[in-house]
Amino acid sequence: MPKRLMLLIALYYCCCIAALLRAVMAQSFDIFTLSVFPVLIGMLMRTPWSSLMLKIFIGMQTLGFSALAITAIIAYRITPEDVKVVISGHNIPILPLTASMIFILLIQYWAAFSKVTSQYLTRQTQ
C-alpha cells in the first residue's frame, strides 16, 4: 500500500470517528458526515469504485469549503465583527482554520490524484 494512501486512510479514519461523534451529539446525519464511511471502506477493500468515490468526496469537500469561504467573505464585507466560528463555546480564529482546511484539502488532492494511488486502487487483488 502506498504511503500516500496510508496517510489518507489515517485521515479518513479520524474523520469517521469525528463523524460518529458528531452524529451522536447532534442526533442528525448529513452527506458530509456519512460519505466518509463508504470512501474509507472502499479504499480498505480496494473496490473498483473506490477511486471514483474518493474523487467525488474530495470534490464535495472542495465545494463545501468554497461555499463557506465565499459566505464568510461576503459576511465580512457587511459586518466584520459578526464573522466568527464558534464550536462548543470556543471561538476559532478564521486564519488558522482556513489554513488548516486548505492544507487538508491539498493533502487529499496530492494522495488521491497521484498515479501510485490510482494504480493501487484500480489493480485487481490476487
SULKA-V197473 format. One record per residue. N is the residue number from 1. SS is DSSP state (@ for helix, = for strand, . for the rest). OMEGA is omega in whole degrees, -180 to 180 (999 if undefined). D_LAST is the distance of its C-alpha to the last C-alpha in Angstrom with 1 decimal. Layout:
n->[N;N]
ss->[SS;SS]
omega->[OMEGA;OMEGA]
d_last->[D_LAST;D_LAST]
//
This chain:
n->[1;2;3;4;5;6;7;8;9;10;11;12;13;14;15;16;17;18;19;20;21;22;23;24;25;26;27;28;29;30;31;32;33;34;35;36;37;38;39;40;41;42;43;44;45;46;47;48;49;50;51;52;53;54;55;56;57;58;59;60;61;62;63;64;65;66;67;68;69;70;71;72;73;74;75;76;77;78;79;80;81;82;83;84;85;86;87;88;89;90;91;92;93;94;95;96;97;98;99;100;101;102;103;104;105;106;107;108;109;110;111;112;113;114;115;116;117;118;119;120;121;122;123;124;125;126]
ss->[.;.;@;@;@;@;@;@;@;@;@;@;@;@;@;@;@;@;@;@;@;@;@;@;@;@;.;.;.;.;@;@;@;@;@;@;@;@;@;@;@;@;@;@;@;.;.;.;.;@;@;@;@;@;@;@;@;@;@;@;@;@;@;@;@;@;@;@;@;@;@;@;@;@;@;@;@;@;.;@;@;@;.;.;=;=;=;.;.;=;=;=;.;@;@;@;@;@;@;@;@;@;@;@;@;@;@;@;@;@;@;@;.;.;@;@;@;@;@;@;@;@;.;.;.;.]
omega->[179;-179;178;-179;177;176;180;178;177;178;-179;175;176;178;178;178;178;179;177;178;179;-179;179;-178;-177;-177;176;-179;174;-175;179;-180;-173;-175;180;-178;179;178;-180;180;179;179;-180;-178;-178;179;-178;-176;-173;-180;179;180;178;-179;176;180;179;176;177;178;180;178;179;179;178;178;178;-179;180;177;180;180;179;180;180;178;-179;180;-176;-177;-179;-179;-179;171;-178;179;-179;178;180;178;-179;178;-175;-175;177;178;179;180;-180;178;178;179;180;177;179;177;-180;177;-180;-178;-173;-175;176;-178;-179;-180;180;179;-179;-176;-179;179;-179;176;-176;999]
d_last->[14.0;17.1;20.5;21.7;19.2;19.9;23.6;23.1;21.3;24.2;26.7;25.4;25.3;29.0;29.6;28.2;30.7;33.5;32.7;33.0;36.2;37.6;36.9;38.6;41.5;42.2;41.3;39.9;36.6;35.9;33.2;33.0;32.6;30.1;27.8;26.3;24.5;22.2;21.4;20.5;18.4;16.6;15.9;14.8;12.4;11.3;12.7;13.7;17.3;17.2;18.3;21.2;22.1;22.3;24.6;26.7;27.2;28.4;30.6;32.1;32.8;34.5;36.5;37.7;38.6;40.4;42.4;43.3;44.4;46.5;48.1;48.9;50.5;52.6;53.7;54.5;56.8;58.6;59.0;57.4;58.4;56.5;53.0;51.4;48.1;48.8;46.2;47.6;50.9;49.6;50.4;47.5;48.6;47.4;46.7;44.3;42.5;42.2;41.0;38.4;37.1;36.9;35.2;32.5;32.0;31.8;29.1;27.1;27.7;26.8;23.4;22.5;23.7;22.4;20.2;17.8;17.3;17.0;14.3;12.3;12.8;12.3;9.2;6.4;3.8;0.0]
//
